[in-house]
Amino acid sequence: MNPLLHPFDTAPFSKIKNEHFLPAIEELIKKTKSEIETIATNPMPPTFENTVEALEDSGRQLDRVTSIFFNLNSAETNDDIQKIAQEVSPLLSNFNNDLLLNKPLFERVKAVYEEKDSLELDPEQQMLLDKQYKSFSRNGANLSEKDKETLRKIDADLAKLKLTFGENVLAETNKFQLVITNEEDLSGLPDGAKEAAAQTASEKGIDGWVITLDYPSYIPFMMYADKRELRKELAIAFGAKGFHNDKLDNQLNVLTIVNLRHQRAQLLGYKSHAHFVLEERMAETPKKVQSFLLELLEKAKPAALREFSELETFAKERDGIDKLQKWDGAYYAEKLKQERFNLDDEKLKPYFELKNVINGVFTVAERLYDLQFNPIDDIDVYHPDVKTYRVTDNNNEPVAIFYADFHPRPGKRGGAWMTSYKSQEIRDGVNERPHVSIVCNFTKPTSSKPSLLTFNEVTTLFHEFGHALHGMLANTRYKGLSGTSVYWDFVELPSQILENWCYEKETLELFATHYETGEVIPMTYIEKIKESATFHEGIQTLRQLSFGMLDMAWHGSDPTHVKDVKAFEKGAFALTKLYPDVPENCMSTSFSHIFQGGYSAGYYSYKWAEVLDADAFAYFQQEGIFSKTIANKFKKFILSQGGTQDPMELYVKFRGQEPDPEALLKRAGLIER
Ligand SMILES: [Zn+2]
């Protein structure tokens, strides 16, 4: 019996074997196809209910099974799962394209769409109809049969290429290790990082210490290791992922992906991939994105140049460094920060035991939104490290199931993300509550210490938890519009706004207590955290803008003339460049956000959302950061609404006005407060 072919509520991980996925997905595709055929061939005239709603309702089990599968492929993968993914991905993209190129079905949706003004639909229904119609038209429903065929082939190729790109990055990350046998080579490293390196070595059966390209291993080494040559070796390895002219090289994959995306956009009548993507964004056009990025660049660059030259002087005076290189940046910035604030990660970490930080974020959710998180152990997990909670409101009504998976493993991709196993929706009068998960790669506990987070990891947890709240507090009718199913440049508002609470005394006092003594984090530290938060904000902003600009360079114009990935990338970095170029390195070949994930022509949205979050948080600050009035508005107009309305309209309902970039520039210290 295949557990994936039977109804389940929470994902039945303990019963699932790898060999269940392919047959289940094949079977469920068949089933969904027949559901769709019934809608497309309905003899009754098309109505909103028998067409748009019926379509929204189809393929439910398929959605759930594929979300389990792809979440595993990100968080707990292995060779088998990766192989299955290579088979499953083209099946799904073919199925999806069949659906979107189904002519009789499209004719019915179109018929409803053309009558939409006379149908008396509520805003959510209008949105669903609009989204559905566009999903067809933007996927070629109006194309000739021959062009449709071309489109199908492009999509199948793209799906495969994206997977290969990601697998190459993961393989490159796992392949490299810096083995250290002489303890002197670890000079400067905090004890925690040394212990972790020793533990990694012993897990690998190696004598000494091992540094890897996983963030919790890589970052402390770049920040603290005194041996410049070793920092250089590690940094070059990190920056060279997918750039070795071997079988894991991603240069050709990058070029093929951008060219296919461009062909696809042209076929559909758009000037570029970015034009196509931005049609469904708050930012609307590449031109608007470019000017948004350039405006911030103009504001941030003077500060960045000032900070950079100060850093150069500092490194020169301290160690006689003539030319500051990429592998010096984090190291000297940390030293300068220490000198200025006398506050390093290692001093703060004892106050941020993972257990306490989790309780802290739960308390914040309770004070703002009346949520309770009760640990449970009666549901399946895919790995023993995964923690589970039942989330309820103050009437003890179920709100969500919450999964949290915190530490790195070889089968987990890097970074942190939120995902879901079941979407919220109202079905047959029942408000189905969602199953939401966050996956992170936080510092592991060691034999002598619990998991102690860096402050950056603390804000990452708040960030992902903000996404999770967007999922958990969803309260919409249709799952396709629920939770984080919003425009990409709006989706980071709920996550980024929550990070603001980490800098507030009122919040830190709730959870930042020393893991050994129980002492609350000292006031002076809190003040310094706030002050140091904008340390090198100019440089950081430039870095983010450089990623956004690289993304727009790849996707905003015709890429057919590009033959040399590295040379093209250098051009795109021209306005934002601070450090000398490293010839062995290439950003694009491991830029998973835009080549594996969904951020193509969308990287700018991090900064876009910062404008929103700074402006929205300023509103909270006016009334007090735990103001129930503002929290209720945020819940009512933003968190619960998903994509049921235009995001700018929702924002204005919450805030009373459109977002103003000034709050961000002030918070960042780029203009006077
Ligand atoms: Zn995010």
Boltz pocket constraint, residues with backbone or C-beta under 6 A from the ligand:
constraints:
  - pocket:
      binder: B
      contacts: [[A, 463], [A, 467], [A, 491], [A, 492], [A, 495]]
      max_distance: 6.0
